[in-house]
Amino acid sequence: MHVTPADPGELVIPRGVLQLPQRLVVDDDRAIDIAWSDWETVEDRHVAHGIAEALRLMARVSDQQGGPAACNIEMLNMGEAPIELRELAWTLIVEKPTGIAVDPDDVARSSDPWDFNLAWETLACGSDERHLCVEYGDSVLRIGSPDFRTFGDGLIRCEPHAYGDSRIRISWHRVEPHWDYHGLFSTRPLNGLWINEGQTRSATILMACEDVPLERRVTCPARPDTDAIARTFPLMLLAEGRCDERVGRAVDTAERYRVRQGEYADLYAGGYDFRNGRQIELHVCRAEYGEFLLHEYLRRGDADLWRRVIAYAERFQQTAVNRSAHRQRGGAVRGRYGDNQTAHPIRSMRGAAFFWDMAELVGRSDFRETALGIADYLVRTFPWHNARQGAAVRDLMYLHDRTGDERYLDASIRIVERLSRAQRTSGGWYEYWDEDFEAFEYDPPNHHGGQWTAASTLKPEMASYNVNGMVDAMRIEPLRSRADLIPGIEEVVRRAADWLLEVQRPEGGWPFPAPDSRGIYGYGLTLDAAAMIKAGIHFQNDAYLASGRRALDYAFDLLDTIGHVPAVIGVEDVEPTECSMTWFYAIEALAALDVQSF
């Protein structure tokens, strides 16, 4: 369907006009006007920018060849204070139709729309193609959106446009607003949609006059050949063939964590609680999940995997990355706690490489900006007092290789130097340390993994993060040719791998949260496996390789016998839970095993 830009904030469509949102209602029902720029054409899209106090809006409209016109708005909160969005609506002002209906199953119809309200539940259930059909005799205007099903929110309202005007007004709300049947009933949701500092929310509307699917087309990029993949995505573990068929089971098992509806739709939850039958920790904020799926797509060329990857990247960028210009927090990935409100160094250790690679593959500048923003946050923040920071060396050195920016190398050197000083004679690290690199004391003690911990423990998990991150960094240039660019990195990794070998349990897992704990760390079982397999390849050490294989076998044995890998094995109250991380890192560990096999 053809749409034509007109005045700022307005598009001409068949039978009428589509107005971009002209105001927002926020917080305690305070209205803010939106000032829209003139339209400009960027590649094959019409683009306009809007400002509403701290919110920055961007509207993009495209006529999809052989498909519907797609209109999308993104709202970015550039302020420090969170904003509660209560109302944002597209408005279609069109000629009076002969009737309107919800198609294709005709669940609601009106021949004279006056107070025609459609809640999101009506449009989200039933057929995937459910949409509003505006009828004009032999012709129709079809309007739909994936937002109702995706976010579980919104409303459509159809009513007369104005007194003495035969046209009708269709308001298409991203967030369910205050609404009513005039003079009869009125309702107002208790809560709106929160947009935290640097967070982005989106809204989409699709329109067509033809009988075409009302869906946003996802173009699968051409899969590069093997040589091009090796050059363009050097962090990817790429073997000449696939030896271990368990990777398919890992990918399929990870799917049970995909969030199907809500503001975190298309991301993956942190865990599943089998006792209560629900996903938990929807805001886990792990960018590596998207990266592992991207690598698996590049290995297979599976279009369905690509749809998951691009959806993950877009939603992660919107909800989990602080895209503001804040001097300290800008660019950071948010923490897993507090519902994505806090910039966090641990979650920011991964993400820069993923978004850089996504930008390379699809040519999107916003992904490139996100990659650089995360990396710059790491430079400002690291080193610090948490043991797992060696994971950040991976993405920093990758961005150093891609950009030539010496700041990323300098930060990596500082991180490894700090880790070398904090590493215990055994080869492990306290999870957090004080100014003397001794165990940080908790006041009050923590309840962690089925036991009280008065001070930070020597967690094997910390060593696994560090081994994974630093070995990955040594697989790519410039460290691949000159490991001495970061003094001591190989020795730090070797000592950590030796310690992991020493404290591994006979079953194949590692103790949690301390070497003498009764629990076995199912949560990071395959993270540990990946670390040992990568260390085995790097150092050509068969004992490391055997350790990693034993851990993988243990994970799949548990999947076969009880249907999941408990977050902490041997701690009764936690055993009915499983973490998504187990199966995403299984994809990585199995890919490393394939590389070793060739």
N, C-alpha and C positions, 0 to 999 in steps of 0.2 A: 504494500500500500504506500502511496506517495504522500509525504508530508512536506510542507513548505514553511520555512522560518518566516515570521512576520515581525511584529513589534517585539521588543525585549520581553522574554517570558511567555511568548505566544507562538503557536504553530497552527497553520491552516491545514485542516483535514477534510476529507469528504463529509459533506453535510454540516460543517461547522468549524469550530476551533478547539484546540487543546491548550489550556493555560497551565503553565508550570505553577507550582505552589507560590502564591503571592504573599503568604504570611505563615508564620509558625506560631503555635500556642505551646508555651513551655511552663514548667514549674507550676506555680499556683495560678494557672490559666492566664498567664501574661502573654499578650499577643506581640509578635515582632514582625515588622514588615521585611520582606526580602527585596533587595535591590539587584535586579538582573542586568547583566551586560548585554550588548548587542550579540547576535549570533555570529559565529565564525565557522568556516568549514575546515576541518582537520582530517586529511585523508578522505575517507568516505562517510564522515560523520559531521552532523551539525552540533556545535558545542557552545554552551553559554555558562557563565560563571555568576554566582550569586553570593551576596554577603548579608548575613543577619546577625549582627553583633559578633560574638566569638565564633559563630558557625560559618564555615566556608562551604558553599555548595557548587557542584559541577553537574550540569545536565548534558547528556550525550544522546543524540537521536540518530538512528540509522535505519535506512530502508534495506532490509535483508532481501537479496535477490531471490525471488520465488518464495518469500516468506513474509511474516508480518513486519510492520514498522515497530522497532524496539526503542523505547525511551527509558533512560536510566538516570537517576539522580543519586549522587553520593554527598553525604553531609559529614564534614570533618570538624570536630571541636578543637579549635586552636587555643582555647582558654584553659586555665588551670582548674576552674570549678566544673563539676559535672553538671550536665543539663538534662532535665527530665522532659523529653518531647511528648507533648500531649496531643498535638494535631499537626499533620502535614498531609496535604491533599492535592492531587491533580484535579483539574476541573475541565470537563468536556461540556461545551455549550453547543447543542446540535438541534437541527430541525425536529419538530415534534414527530415521533414515529407512529406507525400504526399499532405498534406493540413492542414490549420488551420481555425477554425471557431468559432464564438460565438454561443454557444448552450444554451438552447435547441431550440431557435427559429431562428437560422441561420441568424442573422441580419447582419453579416459581415463575409467575407470569403476571403482567399487568398491561391492560389496553389503554389506561389513562394514568400514567405514573404521577402520584401526588406525594405519597409518603412510602416510597418503595425502598426498604432497607434490607440489605443482604449482609449478614454477619460473616466473619471469616470462616466459621465452621461450615456454613452452607456451601462456600466456594472451595473449601479444602477437602471435603469428603467426596466420595463417589468417584466419578471419572476424572482421570488426569487432565482431560480436555475441558473441564467445566469452565464456562466463561459466560459473559453477558452478551446477548445477541439483541441488537437494536434493529428493529424490522421496519423496512420501508417498501411495502408491497413485495415486488420481486427482488429487491436488493436488501442487503443487510450491512451493518457495521458491527464487527465482532471485536470485543474488548476482553482481554484476559491479563493475568499476571501470575507468575510463580510464587509471589510473596505470601499469599494466603496459606498455601500448603507448606512453604519453606519456613516461615516465621511464626505461623500460628497466631496471626494478629491482622487487624485491618477491618475495613468496612466499605461497602458501596452504598451510596444514597442517590436516588433519582427523584427529582421534584421539578415543578414548574420553575423556569428561570426567573421570571419577574411578572408583576401584575401588568396585564395588557400585552404580554409577549408570549407568543405561542411556543417558543422553543423550550426545551427542557435542559436542566443542569444535572450532570452526573458527576458526583464528587467521589473520587477514588482515594481512600485514606490508607496510608501505610500503617498507622497506629489507630486502633479503635478510639474514636473521639466521644465526647458527649453527643448523644443523638436521641431523637424522639419521633413519636407520631404526634404531630402538632395538636395540642389541647387534650391529649389522651394519656400517653405514656412518655416517660423520659428516663434515660439511663446514662450513667457515667462510670467508666471503669475506675477502679480504685488507684491503679498505677499506670504510668506512662512508660516510655522507653528511655532508659538512661543512656547517655552518651558521655563517657568519661574523657578526661584530657587526652587529646591525640587520637581518639577513637573515631571510627568512621561507621556510619550506617547507610544503607542503600534502599532504594525503592525503584521498582520496575513496572512498566505498563506496556502491553503489547496490543497492537491494533491491526485489523485486516478487513478488507472487503471481500476477499476470496475465501474459498474453502481450503485453507491451509492450516497446518498445526500452529496453534498459538504457543510457541515455545521459543526460547532463546537458543539460537543455533550455536553449537560449540564445535569449532573447526579443529580437528586433530592435526597438529603440525606433522610435516613429513619426518619420519624417523631417519636420522642421519645414518650413514654407513658406519661400520665398526671403526674404521680409522678416524673418521670425523668425531665419533663419540669419544674416543680415547684422547683426542686433541682438545675438544671443547669441554668435556666433563671429566677431568683427570681424577677427581675424587671418587668417581664411580668405580665400583669393583666390577670389572668386566672380564669374564673368562671366554675362552674359545667355544665353549659349549656349556650345557647345563647337566650336571651330574646328579644333584640331589633334588629329587622330586618333591621333597617336603616343603619347598618354598611355596608351592601352590596352597598347601594347607595353612601355612603361616599367613598368607595374604587373605585367604577366606576367613580364618579365625579373627583376624584383625577387623574384619568388616562388622563384627557384632558390636564394635565400639563406635561406629559412625553415628553421629547425631542426626536424627531424621527431621526434627522440627524445632523451631525456636531460633533465638538470635545466634546460637552456636551451630546451627544446621550446617552440614557438610564438613564439620570438624570431627575429631575423634575424642571421645570421653577418656578420662584418665583411667577409669576402671569400671568393673561391673560387680555388683553385690548380688550374688546368687541367693542369699538368704532373703533379701527384700525384693529381688526381681527387678532391679533398676540399674541404669547407668549412673555412675557417680563421678564427680569432678569433671564436669563438662568443660571447664575453662583451664585444662591442664597446660596449654600453651607450649607444645613441643613441636617446633618447626621441623625437626628431623623426620617426623612422620611423613610430611609432604615430600621431603627429599628422598626418603627410602622408596616411596611410591613412584616418584619421578624416575629414579634409577630403574625400578622394575618395569616401568613403561618403556624406557629406552632399551631394555633387554628384550622385551616381548613385542613392542609395537601394538599393544592392545588398546583400542580406542576407548573402551569402557574405563580402563585404568586412567587414561588421560583425562576423562571427564571428572574423575575423582580428584586428580592432581590439580587441575585448574580451579575447581571449586574450592579445594582446600586452601590454595594459595590466596585466592581472593578473600575468602572469609577470614583467614588468619591475619591477613594484612589489615582488614577492617576492624577486627575485634581485639587482636592480641598485640598489635604494634602501636607504640605511642608515636604518632606521626606529627606531633606538634613541634614547635621550634624551641621548646624549653631548654635552657642551657645545660641542665643536668640530665633530665629525663627524656628529652627528645631522642627518638630513634630506638629506644629500648623495647625489648619484648617484655610484656607484663608478667608478673608472678602468677603462680598457680593458685595462690590464696587471695582472698579479698575480691573475688569476682572481677579479676582483670583491672584493678585500679592502680597497682603499684608497679613501677619499673623495677625489673629484677635482674641482677647480673647472671644468676644461674640459667634462667630461661633464655637470656640473650646470647649465651655461648653458641647456640645454634640458630641459624636463620639467615645470616649474611650469605653463605655459600648457596643455600637453596634459592633465595630470591635473585642472586646474580645469575644462576643457571636458568631460572625461569625467564629472566630478561633476555638472555642469550637465545633461548628457544623461541620465544614469541615476540621479541622486540618491543616490550612494553617498558617505557621509561619509569613508570611508577614502581615497578618491581626493582629496577636498578637503583632508584632513590632509596627504597626500603633497605636493600642490601647495604648500601653505603651508610645509611643512618644507623643500622645495627652495629656495623663494624666501628663506626666512630664512637658510639656509646661504649663499646668495649675498650677502646683506647683511653677514654676519659676515666673509666671505672677500674680497670685492672692494672696491677695485681691487687688482690684483697685477701681476706683471711679465711676463705673457704677452700677446702682441699681439692675439689673437683675442677679447678679452674684450668687445668691442662687441656680440657675439652675445647676451650676457646682458642688455643693455638692453631687448631685445625682451620677454622674459618678465617682467622686473622692472616695466616700464611697463604691461604688461598686467595684472599683479596689482595695481599701483597703481590702475589704472582700475576694476578689479572690486571692490577692497576699500576704497579711499580711504586706505590706509596710506602715510603720507608717507615712511617709511623706504625704500620701494622707489624713490621718486623721488629721494631724497637719494643712494642708492647709484648710481643711473643717472647723476646729475650728476657724481659723483666718478669714475666710469669714463670718461666722455667727456672730462673734464678731464685725466685721466691719458693717454688716447689722444692728445689734442691735443698734449700736451707731448712724447710719445714719437714722434709722426709725423715722418718725415724730410721734408726739403724736396721730395723727389720725390713724396711722397704715400703711400709705403709704410711698413711697419714691420719692424723686426727681430723674428723670432719670439719671442725672449726678450731682455730688455735688462738692463743693470746699473744701478747707482744714478745714473749720468749719462745714462741712456737710450741708451748705446752698445751695440753688439753684445755679447751675453754670450759669453765665451770658454769653450769646452768643454775639459775636462781629464780624460781624453784626448780627442782629436778624435773626432767621430761619423762613422760610415759611413752615409750617408743618400742614398737615391735614386740609387745608382750612383756616388757620389763621396764623398771625405773632406771634412768640414766642421769646421774648427778653431774657428769662431765661428758664432753664430747668423746666419742669412741673411735677406735681404729677400724673404720668401716672398710671392708673389702670393696664395696661399691665405689668409693672415692678413687681407689687405684684403677678400677676398670674404666671410669670416665677418662682418667689421665692417659692411660695406655691407648685407648681408642683415639683420643684427640691427637696425641703426639705422634703415634705411628702413622695416622692418616696424613699429618703434616709432612712427615718424612717420605711419603710416597710420591709427593709432587715437588716440582721445582719451586725454589732453588735448593731446598733441603735434600732433595733426592740426590743431587750431585755434590752438595756441600753441607753435610749435617753439622759441621763445626761452625756454621753461621750462628747457631744457637748453642753456646758452650754447655756441655754436660747433658744435652737432651737424651742421647742414647743411653747413658749410664743411669739416668733417672728412670727411664722406661724399663731397662733391664732389671733393675733392683725391684721395681714394682711388680713385674711379671714373675720374678722368682718368689716374691712374698705371696702372691696370689696362688701360685703352684703349691706353696707350703701349707696354706690354710684351707685349701679346697677340701670339702667333705668327701668321704668315700662314695656317697650317692651321686656326686657330680656337681652339687651346688656349693655356695659359699655361706658362711654364718652371717647372721644379721641380728642386731646392729653391731656386734663386736665379735672378735675371733672366738671368744668362749661362750657365745650365746647359744641357746638351745634351738632357736629358729634358723631356718635356711631361707635365703633370700630368693624367693621365686620371682618377685617383682623385676629384678634385674638379672635373672639367670642367663638370658641370652645376650644382654649387654656384656656380662662377664665372658661369655663364650666368644663373642666377637673380639673382645680385647685379646684373649689368649690365642685365637686363631691368627689374628693380624700380627701379634708379636711373634708367633711361630714362623710366619712367612718372612717377616723382616729379619729376624735373627737366625732363620733356618734351624729352628729348635724343635725337634720332634716331641719333646715333653710338653711344651706349650700347646702344640697342635692337638696332642692327645687329650689334654685338659679341656680344650674348647669343644672337641668332639663329644667328650663324656658329658659335658654340661648340656649340649644340644640334645643328645640322646635322652637325658633325664627329663628335659622339658617335654619332648614328644611322647615319652612313656607316660608321663602324668596326663597329658591330653588324651591319650588312648584309654587310660584306666579310669580317670575320674572326670574327664571332660574339660578340665581347665588346669592352669598352673596357679596354685594359691599364692597370694601376694607374699605371705611369709609361711613357709611350710613348717608344720610342727607347733604352731600357735593356734589353738583351737578357734578362738574368736575371729581370727583373721582368715582362716583357711577358706571360708565361703566367698572370699573376694579374689578377684584377679585384676591385674593391671595390663592395660593395652600395650604398654612399653615392651612387655615380654614378647609379643608377636611381631611388633615392628622391628625390634632389634634381632629377632629370629631371621627376618628377611635379610638383614645386613650380614649376620653371622653365616648364613647359608651361602650368600654370594661370595664371602671370603673363602669359604670352604671350596667352592667351585674354582676360584682362582688358584688355590693351593693344589687342587687336583690336576690342574694343567701345568 
